[in-house]
């Protein structure tokens, strides 16, 4: 589980670093590392926010609200970065970055779906195996009971000389 407070602090720190770096950067390529950290922090904060909202704790509501505000700041900063790329005549690079990010997000979603499907398949397989095990135990008990009953009838017949 992602700690929402830590995620929020990381996101706020990344926002601050990117703003400072953007002021002193001579070229957009120099911003790549800090911008990457910003988006990593945004991803962590988004996951923490989802978990905080799911928990339903009132204390987490405050954290979720702070994270939402930080995510809003991140969106504003992203728009500023896009503007920087446009002003330097590199909008095609920005579009490629966004396209690649969308492609990677899609691939991550597909991978996550496959993992869930595999977990579901394994669970169903495990349930089926358990059902077969229970069925075999019941059949063995039933056959054993029939065998015991036949043995009792045979003993009773032998003692009372039935059929002679």
ABEGO torsion letter per residue (X at the ends): XBBAAAAAAAAAAAAAAAAAAAAABABAAAAAAAAAAAAAAAAAAAAAAAAAAAAGBAAAAAAAAAAAAAAAAAAAAAAAAAAAAAAAGAAAAAAAAAAAAAAAAAAAAAAAAAAAAAAAAAAAAAAAAAAAAAAAAAAAAAAAAAAAAAAAAAAAAAAAGBGX
